[in-house]
Amino acid sequence: HDGTHITFNILLMTLGYSRYKLAKVTFDRTTETLQDTLVEFFEQLQGVPHVLLTDNMKTVMVQPRLAGTKGQLHTKAEQFSSDFGFTFKPCMARRPQTKGKVESQMKILDEIHAYQGKLTIQEVEEQIQKIILRSNLAISQATRQIPSALLEKEKESLTPLPTKVIRDSYRIDHPKAKVSASNLISFRGSHYSVPPGYVAKSMTLKTIDKMLYIYDSTELIAQHPLSDKKVNYLPSHYEAQLQKTIPYLSSEDVKAKAKSNLEKIGAIYDTTD
């Protein structure tokens, strides 16, 4: 909503038998992000498929699979698949009829383009999950059945998850920060506000394109431009806390007092050394 443009990717997995889908927004195409997301998918499914059919993504293949060749699997991808007990099977490059079996599934996300520039990251994530849920509850053209109804049967054929130690070794560790009594979290020497109601709770922090995203578990509760300022309050956060502290003030008085206080805070903390 502040005009910041963010580039993101969508990783989509479709199960072969049930056509059940899982999807997640990612902000890069690194091997680590792919593995972290696949671990999340496998845990949601409570098991691991025997084969993962992919395109020749660079996070999986060093050399693409061509006619008459097997291609060369990335060392990290090979280790990951070994630890989880499945096989990567890349589509044969330059054979659209094979690759299309994977890419055709992405058509379900075409409608997200209609929202370009109109949604926050949280709203994009929510919209994608709505699309995926709708697909999983609709009759599949391929099976003539509902994916969610077939999922339990497909789960019977999945291999068990590896140990938690193995799964955790592939997760991306996001920093945590505890909310202070002033409704602030500390990150890289600066303080950023969150809405009231989270004091003493531990928040998960993510940075994307010079923005800081603050999550309570998986719920995005605040976002700020990364700043060199010592204290960064969103006026709405400060006003909400002030209204709770001084409930008898009118909304107009709250806004005026918040503006005055924030200007004083800025005068104290915004000076450069």
Phi and psi in degrees as a GROMACS rama.xvg file:
@    title "Ramachandran Plot"
@    xaxis  label "Phi"
@    yaxis  label "Psi"
@TYPE xy
-92.8468  8.93579  ASP-2
88.8806  -1.16488  GLY-3
-72.8962  130.226  THR-4
-97.6909  130.121  HIS-5
-126.214  130.819  ILE-6
-90.5423  132.857  THR-7
-139.502  165.293  PHE-8
-118.3  162.822  ASN-9
-126.393  117.877  ILE-10
-93.8476  122.483  LEU-11
-120.633  130.87  LEU-12
-118.172  131.11  MET-13
-121.485  123.69  THR-14
-74.4167  140.483  LEU-15
-67.677  -40.7801  GLY-16
-81.7882  -51.8879  TYR-17
-86.155  -21.7067  SER-18
67.4399  19.8286  ARG-19
-68.9969  139.134  TYR-20
-117.406  147.151  LYS-21
-130.417  145.623  LEU-22
-146.911  151.455  ALA-23
-150.008  141.169  LYS-24
-79.4714  132.682  VAL-25
-128.405  161.825  THR-26
-117.697  6.91469  PHE-27
-155.746  175.898  ASP-28
-120.78  40.5682  ARG-29
-81.6617  159.764  THR-30
-59.9751  -40.377  THR-31
-62.398  -41.3052  GLU-32
-67.1801  -41.5372  THR-33
-59.6437  -47.2765  LEU-34
-66.6708  -42.0176  GLN-35
-59.4014  -42.1377  ASP-36
-70.2842  -40.7794  THR-37
-63.9908  -38.233  LEU-38
-58.8312  -43.6285  VAL-39
-61.8396  -43.9529  GLU-40
-61.8027  -47.2234  PHE-41
-61.0964  -38.7941  PHE-42
-68.942  -36.0529  GLU-43
-63.3496  -37.0701  GLN-44
-82.0395  -14.6063  LEU-45
61.8572  31.9314  GLN-46
176.852  176.76  GLY-47
-125.268  128.292  VAL-48
-62.4952  155.893  PRO-49
-72.7518  -33.8474  HIS-50
-135.37  138.26  VAL-51
-113.916  111.944  LEU-52
-85.269  121.426  LEU-53
-130.125  168.983  THR-54
-80.6491  -178.509  ASP-55
-84.412  53.987  ASN-56
-65.0907  144.238  MET-57
-67.2854  -20.0695  LYS-58
-74.2295  -13.595  THR-59
-112.589  -42.498  VAL-60
-113.714  130.473  MET-61
-80.0133  -43.0616  VAL-62
-121.952  130.156  GLN-63
-66.295  154.869  PRO-64
-80.1263  122.516  ARG-65
-117.407  170.511  LEU-66
-57.4393  125.333  ALA-67
85.5848  -1.25853  GLY-68
-130.224  154.913  THR-69
-90.2308  -13.8903  LYS-70
75.44  179.214  GLY-71
-125.487  121.289  GLN-72
-77.3586  139.907  LEU-73
-61.4212  139.322  HIS-74
-56.1207  -43.0729  THR-75
-66.6876  -37.5661  LYS-76
-66.9302  -38.3474  ALA-77
-64.296  -43.1681  GLU-78
-66.3983  -41.6401  GLN-79
-61.7601  -48.0699  PHE-80
-64.8046  -34.5024  SER-81
-66.2908  -43.4209  SER-82
-65.2655  -30.4936  ASP-83
-100.524  -4.23381  PHE-84
74.2061  37.7559  GLY-85
-134.644  173.963  PHE-86
-119.618  131.434  THR-87
-78.0603  129.904  PHE-88
-125.484  97.0903  LYS-89
-73.2587  145.684  PRO-90
-62.8825  150.354  CYS-91
-74.3147  122.287  MET-92
-59.3628  145.142  ALA-93
67.9671  19.7914  ARG-94
-124.187  86.0155  ARG-95
-59.1232  -27.4857  PRO-96
-68.1852  -27.1298  GLN-97
-83.2045  -49.2708  THR-98
-61.8012  -29.9979  LYS-99
-62.1565  -26.9871  GLY-100
-62.9702  -30.4626  LYS-101
-85.4177  -49.498  VAL-102
-67.9792  -27.8461  GLU-103
-62.5631  -27.7317  SER-104
-67.8723  -23.5172  GLN-105
-72.6338  -13.0955  MET-106
-61.2629  -24.7814  LYS-107
-63.3809  -20.8621  ILE-108
-97.374  1.90613  LEU-109
-56.6535  -36.2468  ASP-110
-65.2748  -18.2212  GLU-111
-64.8248  -24.0623  ILE-112
-65.1754  -24.5791  HIS-113
-65.4838  -18.7111  ALA-114
-100.329  9.5462  TYR-115
-53.684  127.519  GLN-116
78.5088  1.47271  GLY-117
-110.683  -10.9819  LYS-118
-120.138  151.211  LEU-119
-78.4685  169.729  THR-120
-58.8617  -43.6341  ILE-121
-60.6379  -41.4277  GLN-122
-67.8829  -35.2934  GLU-123
-62.0539  -48.0719  VAL-124
-60.1055  -42.5018  GLU-125
-65.4866  -41.4461  GLU-126
-64.4166  -41.4905  GLN-127
-63.4896  -41.8948  ILE-128
-65.9951  -32.7637  GLN-129
-64.8192  -42.5931  LYS-130
-62.4757  -44.931  ILE-131
-65.0509  -42.5926  ILE-132
-61.6573  -44.1492  LEU-133
-60.5533  -41.775  ARG-134
-64.6566  -40.7296  SER-135
-70.5768  -18.0457  ASN-136
-104.126  0.333688  LEU-137
-100.978  158.674  ALA-138
-70.2281  127.3  ILE-139
-76.1946  135.899  SER-140
-65.2381  -29.4744  GLN-141
-75.6837  -40.8343  ALA-142
-106.856  -15.3016  THR-143
62.6119  22.4849  ARG-144
-134.66  170.193  GLN-145
-86.8614  124.564  ILE-146
-52.6275  -44.2615  PRO-147
-60.9986  -32.6682  SER-148
-71.776  -30.5313  ALA-149
-87.5773  -12.9303  LEU-150
-60.3491  -44.9994  LEU-151
-59.8915  -37.4626  GLU-152
-67.5961  -40.3317  LYS-153
-66.9062  -32.6502  GLU-154
-58.6178  -28.295  LYS-155
-63.367  -25.5326  GLU-156
-94.5942  -4.80226  SER-157
-75.4546  148.802  LEU-158
-82.4882  151.873  THR-159
-63.2173  153.024  PRO-160
-65.7978  146.674  LEU-161
-70.5839  178.607  PRO-162
-62.1789  159.631  THR-163
-61.7036  -33.8481  LYS-164
-60.2776  -44.1824  VAL-165
-66.6605  -44.8988  ILE-166
-61.1092  -45.3013  ARG-167
-64.743  -27.3303  ASP-168
-67.8555  -16.2317  SER-169
-105.193  3.43794  TYR-170
-83.0733  147.499  ARG-171
-86.6593  126.291  ILE-172
-85.7486  117.383  ASP-173
-98.1958  137.657  HIS-174
-62.7285  153.101  PRO-175
-115.844  155.106  LYS-176
-149.595  137.964  ALA-177
-90.0401  140.122  LYS-178
-78.7383  128.395  VAL-179
-80.3394  174.11  SER-180
-64.2949  -18.2929  ALA-181
-92.0919  11.839  SER-182
61.2741  41.3914  ASN-183
-125.407  148.705  LEU-184
-116.603  154.625  ILE-185
-106.129  132.997  SER-186
-149.206  121.043  PHE-187
51.9301  41.7715  ARG-188
84.0774  -1.08983  GLY-189
-119.073  159.346  SER-190
-114.197  138.042  HIS-191
-128.833  142.277  TYR-192
-83.2938  155.114  SER-193
-131.049  164.099  VAL-194
-64.5193  160.86  PRO-195
-61.301  154.803  PRO-196
104.794  3.90791  GLY-197
-120.912  10.7989  TYR-198
-55.4391  132.837  VAL-199
76.397  -3.04218  ALA-200
-84.5767  152.088  LYS-201
-93.5  124.149  SER-202
-103.149  149.46  MET-203
-95.3329  134.536  THR-204
-113.093  138.512  LEU-205
-134.582  140.351  LYS-206
-115.159  131.172  THR-207
-142.023  121.528  ILE-208
47.0838  54.1115  ASP-209
65.1568  21.7735  LYS-210
-119.96  145.801  MET-211
-106.782  125.395  LEU-212
-111.917  129.446  TYR-213
-113.12  122.232  ILE-214
-116.124  138.868  TYR-215
-98.4403  101.699  ASP-216
61.2247  -112.544  SER-217
-105.188  1.64348  THR-218
-93.0068  123.176  GLU-219
-74.2774  119.538  LEU-220
-110.26  -18.3406  ILE-221
-161.1  153.356  ALA-222
-144.842  140.382  GLN-223
-137.878  147.481  HIS-224
-66.2965  136.438  PRO-225
-60.4367  137.221  LEU-226
-140.678  152.195  SER-227
-86.4138  -9.09452  ASP-228
-63.8672  145.571  LYS-229
-69.4391  -38.1593  LYS-230
-127.926  130.666  VAL-231
-129.371  98.789  ASN-232
-101.245  134.458  TYR-233
-80.8531  131.36  LEU-234
-51.8349  -39.3224  PRO-235
-62.7947  -36.2784  SER-236
-67.0371  -44.9135  HIS-237
-66.5437  -41.4386  TYR-238
-63.2337  -41.8837  GLU-239
-63.6764  -40.6142  ALA-240
-68.3386  -39.7226  GLN-241
-63.9992  -39.0718  LEU-242
-63.5906  -35.6795  GLN-243
-72.2434  -36.0845  LYS-244
-74.6995  -39.2328  THR-245
-124.859  75.9118  ILE-246
-66.1743  -19.564  PRO-247
-80.6811  -8.45527  TYR-248
-75.0054  143.156  LEU-249
-71.5972  162.964  SER-250
-61.5631  -35.025  SER-251
-65.8716  -42.0346  GLU-252
-67.6086  -36.4989  ASP-253
-61.2733  -46.9181  VAL-254
-61.1854  -42.216  LYS-255
-65.7563  -45.2319  ALA-256
-66.8187  -39.4143  LYS-257
-61.9922  -44.034  ALA-258
-61.157  -43.7465  LYS-259
-63.0408  -46.4068  SER-260
-64.6427  -41.672  ASN-261
-66.317  -34.811  LEU-262
-64.7199  -38.6737  GLU-263
-66.4714  -41.9606  LYS-264
-61.2522  -41.7755  ILE-265
-63.3283  -39.8432  GLY-266
-64.1996  -32.3223  ALA-267
-80.3758  -44.4578  ILE-268
-98.9208  -14.8395  TYR-269
-88.8336  -1.63154  ASP-270
-69.5556  139.572  THR-271
-92.1107  148.17  THR-272
